Amino acid sequence: MRIRTDGDYAHRLDSIESAMDALNENTKTAAVLAACEHIRQDRRRKEKTLNHPDMTEDLAEALSTSELQLTHEVETAITVD
């Protein structure tokens, strides 16, 4: 797979190089693969976290990113006999 990083796509190179630094990888390919694995694990853990009793709407929003939005809703019911 080739990823264009020329012209209008120059910002992609910055993102990949940033991933190389953050993930301590020596190659662009390794950085992309490590970033993909990270998001796979991160998404699974965030979905699990949404069910934690201490979760709030504000915390869900703080854990969200532009690529992965999280929402948390609290439902309550009251029955009166």
Protein Blocks (a to p, Z undefined) as FASTA:
>chain_A
ZZdfehjlmmmmmmmmmmmmmnopabfklmmmmmmmmmmmmmmmmmmmmmpmkbcfklmm
mmpcfklccddddddddddZZ
